[in-house]
């Protein structure tokens, strides 16, 4: 006959195995921690909202040459804050042109009005329903922010986002919008074989046209599209000058930095806003 201690040990082993088979538990959020931004994290199979105590500060006036995009996103966010109808937003285009910065700038602009941001990794989009349940009854308004969004075929997170944007029986909470950025206009990969009218063979796609349409139309589920384009040389230098002055450089230093700024952009292969900001940090650090 096994002893009581042996029985308890076996029972604990069985229970621990059963716990691994149960659905992951979503941890509660400590809303008392003052924060305007959160990050969705998974630890030991459990999802949680982690407050971000130190977030990047950038304002709308810091962003140059994207006036149309800035105006549209600010207006959409204002509608959302005021409880009016607003759209999920997809920001696409050239790298370093202000897509992510514009979202963070809108957070800075409306944080005092109750706007909050939740950063969600692409691989964690399968938890969108859990996140929605956590925040549905909160008085704040939440932007779910996914940076550099793109999917591979068969990606489960793609299906979760597709369902959240359009088509789920459980509606997206009224206090939640999804803002996503991507360097690709179409978020699913497109292949040369997609252009074929049909695929021969037993396993060929019976309706290839519908497959292509599915790949292209996924982006259409975002109500608002904002496209971003590379900056020309003059625009790049204007952004460099802005950041140099923000770091405390004089007008003479700004003028003397033009040649170095052009060389910096040439070596990087980019005249983007991000490149301008990185150069300004380097130059100001060396000369101030």
Secondary structure, 3 states (H helix, E strand, C coil): CCCHHHHHHHHHHHHHHHHHHCCCCCCCCCCCCCCCEEEEEEECCEEEEEECCCCCCCCHHHCCCCHHHHHHHHHHHHHHHCCCCCCCEEEEECCCCCHHHHHHHHHHHHHHHCEEEEECCHHHHHHHHHHHHHHCCCCCEEEEEECCCCECCCCHHHHHHHHHHCCCCCCCCCCEEEEEEECCCCCECCCHHHHCCCCCCCCCCCCHHHHHHHHHHHHHHCCEEEEECCCCHHHHHHHHHHHHHHCCCCHHHHHHCHHHHHHHHHHHCCCCHHHHHHHHHHHHHHHC
